[in-house]
Amino acid sequence: MELRKRKVCVFTGTRADYGLLSGLIRRIADNGKLELQVIASGTHLSQTHGYTVNEIRKDGVFINAEVNMPLGSDRPGAVLASMAAVLDGLGDVLGKLQPDLVVILGDRYEAFCAATAATLFTIPIAHIHGGEITEGAIDDCFRHAITKMSHLHFTSAEPYRERVIQMGEQPERVFNVGALGVDNVVRTKRMSREELGTRLDFTFHAPTFLITYHPVTLDSQTGTRALEQLLLALDQFEEASLLFTMPNADPGNEAIRRMILDYCSNKPDRAKCAESLGRQNYVNAMRHSKLVIGNSSSGIIEAPAVGVPTVNIGIRQKGRIRAASVIDCGERWEEIAAAIRIGTSDSFLERIRNMKLPYGNGTAAERIERIIEQSDPRALRIKTFRDIAERP
């Protein structure tokens, strides 16, 4: 008798997590022992944020369900209302799809909603990117809460695996597989500077800076003040082309979004902002840039794999493991400008030429797929806490 395929449901709530999950989604779809399900929610369904659900469809991925998340404003009360809507929608969707396992990546509030809903339905959860620390964002709380609701853990580095175990998770269920972002760098087809420029309607002058700045969610005022300083610093490099990607939907994003739009509209000859570049365009924009600037995790994980230096501003990514190519700086424009000068210097580029990469070699999706295939969701449902006394 032919065994029933196990239904593996992948939840995606943003362009960023889909970009990371896309390779794993493809592998699950091609695995004869697994049946892929995909739930799209969050900013994927927002016109303001580029309606990136279309990027999923363009990849030929069938979306089993869409769960709307109203984004009336970025105030905490409105975010709570959005979370309530996602939880309500997931209740209907999970009841119909009845997956054997739910795959969730990261630390955003949409991911927390997906984990909460799966927990109430007693569906085992496979969590990707647990154990990390980002001290400048409320995401830390969501990430660690998702870890405690999850049954399989796929971390991006060994210290993160150890931290998940420290949180009471059983070691045999915690796997250091590397980062899916490194997979993207390895497998994304190279495009010429001219081809990419035509796609984006953007001229990659030398140097080009790729800039992503997100809200610092522990202090809603810090983000706008720091962005003002970043823009002042960029004005010191009038020879550079500036390609901005827009912020995520965290509280405080609306003011940041307006500031970036105003800045680019006043400098159309050298600055452009894009709501969503898409995975292929983003990786290639990184390849053709002199520097990655901002406070995004992509500057910590993907940029070093490309070999491009990062200027990481402020505390949003504080606590993450860094490659030698990441230059941390404060939020004053003088500090940012000094970091940019270091990152674009020949001596710095020579120093990082053979640096060690902390986030794996680009095989994370393959390893996650294999472990999911070999796991028994029925056995995963039983979860025990590993106490400190049990450790050697």
N, C-alpha and C positions, 0 to 999 in steps of 0.2 A: 504494500500500500504506500502510495506516495505521501510523504510528509508535507504538512501545510507549511508554506513559507511564513517565516516570522515577519510581522509588520513592524518596520522601523520608521517612526515618524520624526522628521526633522523640522524643528521650529525655527523660523527666521523672522526677525523683527526690524532689521535695518539693512541698508546697502552694505554696511561694513561687515556684519556677521555673515551675510550671504556670500560676499566675496571670499571669505575664509572657508565657508562650508561647501562651496560649489564643487570642489574636487571630490570631497567625501560623498556628496549627494550623487555624483556620477558613478562612483564606485559601488555604492549601495544599490543603485538602479541596475547595474550590470551584474550584480551578484545573484546567482541562480537560487540561492537559499534564502534570500531576503526580499521582502516586498517594500518598496519605498513609498512613503507618504510624506507630503510636504504641506505645512501650514505657514502661510504668509500673513504677517500682521504688522503693526507699528507703522513706521514711516514709509514702508513699502507702498502703502495705500494712500499716501498723502501727496496731493498735487504740489504743495509747497516744497516738499522735499524730493521732487523729481519723479514721483509715481514709479518707483524702482521695481515694482512688481513686474513691469514689462521687461526688465533685464533678466529676470528669472525665466519668463516665457521665451525670450529670445534664445536662451540657452537650451531650449527644447525640454524644459522640466515641466512636468504636469503638476499643477497646484491643486491639491485635494480640497483645500478649504482656505478661505480668506476671512480673517477676523479683524473687523474695523476697529480702529483706535482713534476716537475723536481727539483732535489737537487744537482745542479752542484757544489756548494760550500756554505759556510756559511757566505759569505760576504753580506753586505746589498743590493748591486746591484743584486746579484743572488737571494736573498730572494724576492726582488721586482718582478723579473722575474717569480719566483715560484708562487707568489700571482696572477700575471696576468694570468698564465696558469690555476690556480684553478678557477678564476672568469670566464674565457672563457669556461671551462668545465662545470661549474655549470649552465651557461646560457643555454646550450643544455639540461642538465639533468632536471632542474626544469621545463623547457618548456614541456618536455615529461611527467614527473611524475605528475605535477600539484597538489601538496599537498595542504591540507587545513591549515596545520600548520607545521612549521619547528622547531624542538627542537635542541638547540645549548647549549653546556656546555663550560663554562670557558672563556678564555682570550687570546688564542693564535691567531696568524695571520691567520691560516686556518679558525678558527671560525669566525674571522672578515670578511673574504671573503664570508663565507656562509651567514652571516647576511646581508652583502651588496647585494649579489645576491637576497636573499629573499625579501629585501626591494624594489629592482627595479621591482620585479615581484608582488609587493603588497601582499605578503604572510605573514600572521601574524607569529611572532616569539615567542617561549617560551624559555627564557634564564635561565640557571641554574648557580648558583654561582656568581651572580652579587653583587655589593655593597662592594666587598672586596678590600683590599689595599695590594699591594706588591710593596713597594717603591723602591726595588732594580731591578725592571724589567720593560721593556717597555710594558709588558702585561697590566699594569694599564690602559694605554691609550686605548688599544683594548677593554678591559673589559667594561669600562665606555661608549665607543662608541657603543658597542653591546647593552648595557642597553638602550640607547636612541633610538635604532632601534627596540627594542623589545616591545611586547604587553602583555605578561605574564612574571612574574618574580618569580623565586623560589630561595630564599636565604637560606644560611646554618646556619644563626644565626640572632637573633633579631636586634643587632646593624647594620647588613648589610641590613636588611629590611628597617630600618629607614634611612639608607644612600640612598638607591634607591628612597625612597619617597622624600628625600631631593633633589634629582636630578630632581624632577618634575614629577615623576610617580604617577599615581593614587593609593591610598592605597588599594582599593578593587581589584587591579590586582597584588599586591605584597604579597607573601606568604613565611613565614618562615617555611620551611619544614625540616630543618636539612641537613646534608651532606650525599650524596650517598656513600661516602667512608666508613661511619659508617655502612651503610647497608651491604657493602661487608664484613666487619669484622663479623657482626652478622650472615650472611647466608653462609659464606664460610666454607665448611666441614673441620674439623680438620684432619691433617695428623701427623703421628708420625715423630719424628726426623729422624729415620732410613729410612722411606719411602721417605721423602722429600730429604734426602741426596742421595739416590739412583737415584731419578729422576734428580737431578741437578748435579750428579757426584761430590759431595761436602761433606766434613766431617764437621759437626757442632760440633767443639770442644767447650769447655767452657773456656772463653766466645766467642761468635760470634758477630761480628758487621756487620750490614746491612747498606751499604753506597750508597747514591745517591747524586751526585753533578752535578748541572746544570750550564750553563753559567749565569753570572750576566750581563744581556743584556745592562744595562746602562753604563757599562765600560768593553769593550771586553778584556782588559788586566788583570782586577781584578780576573777573573775566574782562569786563569792559575797560577797566583801568590798565590792565596788562596789554590788552589789544591796542589801546592807544599808544602805549610805549613801543610795541612791536612795529606799528605803522611808522612811528617816528624813526625807528632804527632802519627800516627799509628805505626811508627817504635818503639815508646816507649812501645808498648804493644805486644811484640813478642809472648806472649802466646795466643793471640787472633786469631781466624779464621776470615777472611775478605771476605765478599760477596758483590761485587760491581754490581749495575745495571747501565747501560750506560746512558749518558745524552740525552736530547731531541735534536731536530733539530734547536734550536735557534742559532743565530749568535755567533760564538766562540766555538761551540761544537766540531769541528774537533780536535783542539789542546788538549782539555780535554780528548777526546776519546783516542788519542794516548798516553797521559800520563798514563791513567788507564791501557791500554793494556800493556804498557812497564812495569809498576809496577807489574802487576799480572804475567807477563811472567818471571820476575826475582824472584818471590816468589811463585812458583807453589805448594809448600808444605802447604801454609797457605792462599793464596789469589786466588780468582776466580772472573771473570767478566762475566756477562750474558747480552746479548743484550735485551732480554725481558723475564722475568720470567713468565708472565701470571698472571692473578688475583689470582687463587688458590695458586700457588706456592709463590707469593709475600706475601700474607697475612700470609701464614704458615711460610715463612722465617722470617717474623717479629715476629711471636709467638715464634719461637725458637732462637731468637736473644736476647742478653743481652742489646743491645743498637742500636738505629737507628741514623745514623750520616749523615750530609750533609746539603743541603739547599732546599729540596723538600717539597712540600705541604703535602706529605704523612706523613712526620714526625710531622706535625702540626695537621693533622686531623685524620688519621688512627691510628698512633702509640699510642696516648693516649687511644683510644678505645680498643686497645689490652692490654694496661697496661704496655707498654714498654717505657722507657725514650728516649728522643730525645736530641741529641746535634745539635742545629741549628746554622749554621755558617754564619756570615756576615749579609748583609742587604737584601738579595733577598726576604725573607718572612716578612720583616719589615712591620708592620701594621696589620698583621693577629691576630685575637684573639687566645690566647694560653691557654692550660691547664697547670696545675702546673708541669706536667712531662716534659715540654719543657725547656731545658737549653740553653739560648742564649749566644753566645760567639763571640769574635772577630776572626780575620783571622790569627793571629800569632800562630805558632805551640804550644807555651807554653800555650796560652789561650785555645786552642782546647784540649790539653792533660789534663789540669786542669778540663775542663768540662767533659771529659770522666771519669776521676776519681770520680767526684761527681756523675755522672749518674750511675756508677757501684757500688756505695757504698750501704751497707745495710741500712744505716740511710736514704738515699734519697728514696730508694724503700719503706721503711716503711712510709715515709712522704706522698707519693703519692698514697698510697693504696686505700684510699676512696675519691680520688679527684673528683671534679665536671667536667663533660664533656660538653664542650660548643657547640658541633655540633650535638645534637639530640640523639635519641635512636634507630636509625636504621630502621625508617619507611618512609624515604624520598620518595622512589620510589612509594610506595603505595599512598602516599598523592598527589604526582605529577600526577600520573595516574588518580586519582579520579577528580582532578581539571580540567585536560585536557578534560576528558570525559564530564564534566558538562559545559564546556565553549562552546560558540558559535563563531566559527572563523569569521563569517560574522560581528558580533557585535564588535569583537576585532579589526577589521581593522580601526575603527574610534578611533583615539588616541588623547587625549588632554593633554596639559601641566598643571600641578598643580602649581600655583604660590604660593609664600611664603604668600601672603596676604590671601590665602584661608585657611591657617592652623589655628587651634584653638590657 
